[in-house]
Amino acid sequence: MKIIADLCIVPMGVGPSVSAYVREIRTIIEASGLVHVMHANGTNIEGEMAAVSTLVETCSARLTELGVERVFCTMVFSTRTDKPQSMADKLASLDQ
């Protein structure tokens, strides 16, 4: 099932700045080949639900490897079954 997800992964207990950890996550997301757009509070990702879920698991595992003992993650996603739709399609429909 294709989804458009909004993902936010927060490493807990690492201090006020999480930039180094977010850079690691960004590298993993970029290597995934999934269409994505990073924004100030997370990342929009489109792809098959299984691929997005695997990506989230990979990101979480990497944070664990870096010594993060607690990870807070939220993911909200939407699907359409009546027609294919991308993030770009959704934004373009606002201008019509």
C-alpha positions in Angstrom: 0.0 0.0 0.0 1.5 3.4 -1.0 1.5 6.0 1.7 2.5 9.6 2.2 4.0 9.8 5.7 5.0 12.6 8.0 7.8 11.3 10.2 9.4 12.8 13.2 12.2 11.0 15.1 13.5 12.5 18.3 16.5 11.1 20.2 15.9 11.6 23.9 18.4 12.3 26.6 21.1 13.6 24.3 21.0 17.2 25.3 19.3 20.2 23.7 20.8 19.9 20.3 20.0 16.9 18.2 21.5 18.1 14.9 24.2 15.4 14.7 21.6 12.7 15.1 19.2 14.3 12.6 22.1 14.4 10.1 22.6 10.6 10.5 18.9 10.1 10.0 18.9 12.3 6.9 21.7 10.3 5.4 19.7 7.1 5.9 16.6 8.6 4.4 18.5 9.9 1.4 20.1 6.5 0.8 16.7 4.8 0.9 15.7 6.1 -2.5 12.3 7.0 -1.3 10.9 10.4 -2.3 11.2 12.7 0.7 11.1 16.3 1.8 12.7 17.3 5.0 11.1 20.2 6.9 11.7 22.0 10.2 9.9 19.4 12.4 10.4 16.1 10.5 10.3 14.6 7.0 7.6 13.8 4.5 8.2 10.5 2.8 6.2 8.7 0.1 6.5 5.0 -0.7 5.1 1.6 0.1 4.2 1.2 3.7 6.6 -1.7 4.2 9.5 0.3 2.8 8.7 3.4 5.0 8.3 1.2 8.0 11.6 -0.5 7.3 13.2 2.9 6.9 11.9 4.0 10.4 13.3 0.8 11.9 16.7 1.4 10.3 16.8 5.0 11.6 15.9 3.9 15.1 18.5 1.2 15.0 21.2 3.7 13.9 20.3 6.0 16.8 20.7 3.0 19.2 24.1 2.3 17.6 25.1 5.9 18.4 24.3 5.4 22.0 20.8 6.8 22.2 18.9 4.9 24.8 15.4 6.3 24.1 13.9 7.3 20.8 10.5 9.1 20.5 9.0 8.7 17.0 5.7 9.8 15.5 4.4 9.0 12.1 1.2 10.1 10.5 0.3 8.8 7.1 -2.4 9.0 4.5 -3.4 6.8 1.6 -5.6 7.0 -1.5 -7.2 4.1 -3.1 -9.2 5.9 -5.8 -6.1 7.2 -7.7 -2.4 7.4 -7.4 -1.2 10.5 -5.6 2.2 12.0 -4.7 3.2 14.8 -2.4 3.7 17.0 -5.5 0.1 16.1 -6.7 -1.3 17.2 -3.3 0.5 20.5 -3.4 -0.3 21.2 -7.0 -4.0 20.7 -6.3 -3.9 23.7 -4.0 -3.1 26.0 -7.0 -5.9 24.7 -9.2 
